[in-house]
Structures are given as structure tokens and as C-alpha cells.
Amino acid sequence: MKKIKRGTIYLLMLLIGFNIHNFALSDNHLSKIAIVDVDGVLSKSVQFMALKKEHEKKTDELEKWIAKAKADIDKQTTQEDKAKLVKKYDEELLKKRKTIQDDYTNKLKTIDKNISAILVKEAKDKGYEVVLNKNIVLYGGEDITSSLTKLIK
């Protein structure tokens, strides 16, 4: 009785193995995969380039403000006055940096959402089931970077 059960189990396992193997080799389950150079798309985005320029401008303004603050501190004659100004400027600097960073992050998230929405629509329209970053794919997939770049502008 045990030999019959074992034999049946082995036979079932063998049949399941063949079925899995046949499924793995069939073309019916293969997904249509696209790859995208995300950095390339982002670097050609008008929105991203404008954000980058804006961020650079704000950073330059902050550096000028820091230079003025240092000059103001250096003008002070007593250590006590210098210490008060250093504390005041340090607090202001932290607020300014946080404001700049928060603004940049929020705008970047908006740009990312816009690009992602365009990417998803393009992928669905062309029948892709999976889209991967080109930087992580060693081989395979259809590169849709150029068509996506044209849509994003």
C-alpha cells in the first residue's frame, strides 16, 4: 500500500514538473517589457530643467546672504554681540535652507508624478505590462526612452 502511494505521489510530482516546465517555455505567459532611461528622460524635461535653474538661483542667493551675514558678524566689536548675531543668523539659515529644500522636493514630486502618469499611459497604450529602469536591466526589453522624451518635453 505504501509503495502504491509513493509511486502515485512520484508520478503526480513528475507530471506537475512537466507542466511547470511546459508553461515556463510557452510564449503565452511572457510579458511585454519596456525599459526607460529615467535619468535621460528627466534631464530633457523642460519642467525639471526649470526647477534646476530655480534651485541654483535660490542657492546662489543663499550664498550671497551668508556672505552678508558673515560680514555683519565681523563688523561687531564685542564677542557678545558676535555670539548673538551668530545665533540669529544660524536660526535664519536653517529656516532658509529648509524652505528651499522643501520647495524643491515638493516641485520635484509634482514633476515625478507628471512624468510617471505619461509613462504609464504610454506603456498601456503600447501594450507593455512591465516597465523597468534601463540602469537595472542587463539584457532585454524594448527601449521606449525616445518616445517618452518626445511626450514629456
CORNORKA-V751443 format. One record per backbone hydrogen bond with DSSP energy under -0.5 kcal/mol. NH is the residue of the N-H (numbers start at 1). CO is the residue of the C=O. Records with the same first field share a line. If there is no record, write none. Layout:
# CORNORKA-V751443
NH: CO, CO
This chain:
# CORNORKA-V751443
5: 1
6: 2
7: 3
8: 4
9: 5
10: 6
11: 7
12: 8
13: 9
14: 10
15: 11
16: 12
17: 13
18: 14
19: 15
20: 16
21: 17
22: 18
23: 19
24: 20
25: 21
26: 22
30: 27
33: 31
34: 130
35: 142
36: 132
38: 36
41: 37
42: 38
43: 39
44: 40, 41
45: 42
49: 45
50: 46
51: 47
52: 48
53: 49
54: 50
55: 51
56: 52
57: 53
58: 54
59: 55
60: 56
61: 57
62: 58
63: 59
64: 60
65: 61
66: 62
67: 63
68: 64
69: 65
70: 66
71: 67
72: 68
73: 69
74: 70
75: 71
76: 72, 73
82: 78
83: 79
84: 80
85: 81
86: 82
87: 83
88: 84
89: 85
90: 86
91: 87
92: 88
93: 89
94: 90
95: 91
96: 92
97: 93
98: 94
99: 95
100: 96
101: 97
102: 98
103: 99
104: 100
105: 101
106: 102
107: 103
108: 104
109: 105
110: 106
111: 107
112: 108
113: 109
114: 110
115: 111
116: 112
117: 113
118: 114
119: 115
120: 116
121: 117
122: 118
123: 119
124: 120
125: 121
126: 122
127: 124
128: 123
129: 32
130: 32
132: 34
134: 36
136: 133
137: 133, 134
138: 136
142: 33
143: 141
144: 35, 142
148: 144
149: 145
150: 146
151: 147
152: 148
153: 149
